[in-house]
Structure formats: C-alpha cells, structure tokens
Amino acid sequence: MTDIAKRFAQNPLLSPGHLKPSADGLVIACLLNPGAFKYEGKTWLLVRVAERPEQTEVHVSFPILTETGETQIMEIALNDADLIATDARVVRYKGVDYLTTLSHLRLLCSDDGINFYEPEGYAKLFGSGPLQTFGIEDCRVTQMEDQFYLTFTAVSDSGVGVGMRTTTDWKTFQSHGMILPPHNKDVAIFEEKVNGKYYALHRPSSVDIGGNYIWIAESPDGKHWGNHKCILKTREGMWDSGRVGAGAAPIKTSKGWLEIYHGATKEHRYCLGAVLLDLNDPSKVIARSAEPIMEPIAPYETTGFFGHVVFTNGHIVEDDGDTITVYYGAADEHVCGAHFSIKEIFATLGM
C-alpha cells in the first residue's frame, strides 16, 4: 500500500448532524465531495448536502424538484413489484431511475481550514429548471482572476450532465446552463489558459462501447467546448479498473499539470491517484500512479452511507508551494481533510 495522505486528526470535519436541513420534513442523509477555494482570507467549501425524508420500514421516499423549483416527495411501498431498491444511492421504479436523495450545494467557511461554519448572507444553491430536477452535485470551483467558475453535476430524468454558474462575489450568480450534455460529469477547468485556450477535464460515459474515462477539451471562452480527446482509461485488474474521473482543477508545477483523480474498482471501491500532464499540451500524459496515493482505510472511510470511498473535487495549494490540503468525501457521508506533499506525489510517479 502506498497511501501517503496525512489525514487530519479532527476527521471527520463535517457530518450530517453538523448542519440543519434545508426544509421541514427533510433530514440530511450525507455530506459529500466539497469544492474548495480561498476567498477574503478564509478557506471555503462548497459542500454537497444530500437530503431525503425520514425513512420507514414499509416505504422508500425521496424528494425531487419540479421544473418550477418546488420540492415534491415521492413515496413507494417497499413491497411494490415495480420497485428495485438494492442500491443505497439509486432506486428504479417502473423503468425509471431516481436518486434516493436530493442534493444542493452549501457554502461553509473557516479561519483555520479545520473548523467550518455556515456564514450569514450566503444563499444555498439549488437545482433550477428541467435539467436539474434531481439536484446538483459535486461542484468543482476554478478561480481565474476575480471570476469563479462552478462546474457541477446536473441530474434529471433526462440524464446526468454538467451545469455551470459563475460568480465574483458568491452572492450573485450567472447561470450558463448545461455546458456538456448527458452522460457526463467530473468537469475540472484549468486555472489558467494554455496557449491562449481554456482547458477542462471531463468524464463522458458509455454503457456499451468505451467506458468511464477521463477526457480533455478546449474552449475559446470557457463556455463552449470542443476538440475532445480521451487521455486516461481504466486499467484491468488495478485499483482504477472500474472508472476514473477528475478531481479539482489541475495544479501547475515545474514538471507539468498535476491532477489528483479518483479511480474505482468494478466493486465500487474508490481511491485517489495522480496523473501528470504536459505543461504545453495537457492532452499528453507524462506519468500516472501505479498504486493509489490514498485508499479508504480509516473507519469513517470504510463505513457510512456508501462505504469504502474516498473522493475529492476540492483542494487548496498552501503558501509553501508543496503542501496540498485536500478536502474529500468519506464513505459518501462525511467531509474530511488530508495533507499531501507534491514532492512525495512526484516520488510515487518516479519523477
């Protein structure tokens, strides 16, 4: 095992009981996969909050948003022959898939990067419109000059795609709709242009030919994407044999763009690894983790809403230029923190 993560002694930093539900009649089932950024001298997280009604022994119930933004509760008897409810995350009813929870995004901030609180004056971010009726999830935050780009998973009965909003003050937001259609997720925009172009990692999926691979795209304006290339595939028999996907925005180093990505086995055990991309042509892979740099080994990572998961889409590069503070979701229930050293990651890559 090559786990080099230095986990916070205070983990989990955030659990469902630390926040209040967004509405009466709902409970927070889990906190997941925060985006992370610095703003006004503080560390901020944009946490995915997944909610549902209290469950009973005879029904499964879950919320969805109407196209006008109202919350509707669906309730199905567990003995209904049309119900398939073998996965904690998804139920299938009369041939249609539904999420067991409805997610929104919530802003939290911290003076020390460890103790987070919900500040006053900042709104919760909810799904909006017909393509976000099953919620918005797993937001990556990219800062370029004074503009923040929020790329998130947008879910509805039409599929899973990528939405984007931008802001400069975290109080007013401009929506850019769905920038990549279903089935796609895990979009991380680079924090500076390369040869005059915006670049982003993304993860289209196929249930037939192909798989859950990491792709790269370029854009003239950060909104319209093209020249897509597949750069990272799953590897049979390895820790990332089932799927791979981008974490947060790649980190620019002297050796290349360093990306911490997630990989899962076909049994859905999620780990973190690293890939190094060429500085001038980030579609070229220079090196890739043979073994994960972080595995689900702590109790709060192996047991939870969906166990054996470590998953990140948010980090902060500290002032020393070597330390990365990674904020990650553990077991699809808690938000945790860990430090990594860029030099140590490079050593695992043979650099």
Secondary structure, 3 states (H helix, E strand, C coil): CCCCCEECCCCCCECHHHCCCCCCCCEEEEEEEEEEEEECCEEEEEEEEEEECCCCCCEEEEEEECCCCCEEEEEEECCCCCEECCCCCEEEECCEEEECCEEEEEEEEECCCCCCECCCCCCCECCCCCCCCCEEEEEEEEEECCEEEEEEEEEECCEEEEEEEEECCCCCCEEEEEEECCCEEEEEECCCCECCEEEEEEEECCCCCCCCCEEEEEECCCCCCEEEEEEECCCCCCCCCCEEEECCCCEECCCCEEEEEEEECCCCCEEEEEEEECCCCCCCEEEECCCCCECCCCHHHHCCCCCCEEEEEEEEECCCCCEEEEEEEECCCEEEEEEEEHHHHHHHCCC
